[in-house]
Amino acid sequence: MANIRIKRIHALGTENARAQVEAFAQSLKEELQIDYAWDGNRLIFKRVGASGTLEVGADSLDLDIELGLSLSLLAGSIERDINERLDDALK
């Protein structure tokens, strides 16, 4: 198993960042069949082979993903893809 941890600093404020994360999560739900739910400002998500949380703060995002064995081999490319998508989502 592999873990991916990503921290992003932003200047959007909590509400705007949360709205951007919601749009990001919705696109992942459609594209990758990810199920998610909000618990306060924490997005909890899961799909076959991966689960994690994304904590939305006033000036930062903290993403923690646990990959199952089948996706662990792809951890590097998954992390690169997530970084690109987060950069686009936080514009």
Long-range contacts (C-beta under 8 A, 24 or more apart in sequence): 1-66, 1-67, 1-68, 1-69, 1-72, 2-66, 2-67, 2-71, 2-72, 2-75, 3-64, 3-65, 3-66, 3-67, 4-52, 4-63, 4-64, 4-65, 4-67, 4-75, 4-78, 4-79, 4-82, 5-62, 5-63, 5-64, 5-65, 6-61, 6-62, 6-63, 6-79, 6-82, 6-83, 6-86, 7-60, 7-61, 7-62, 7-63, 8-60, 8-61, 8-63, 8-86, 8-90, 9-59, 9-60, 10-59, 10-60, 10-61, 10-90, 11-59, 12-90, 13-58, 13-59, 14-41, 14-56, 14-57, 14-58, 17-56, 17-57, 17-58, 17-61, 17-90, 18-56, 20-89, 20-90, 21-54, 21-56, 21-61, 21-89, 23-89, 24-85, 24-86, 24-89, 25-54, 61-86, 61-90
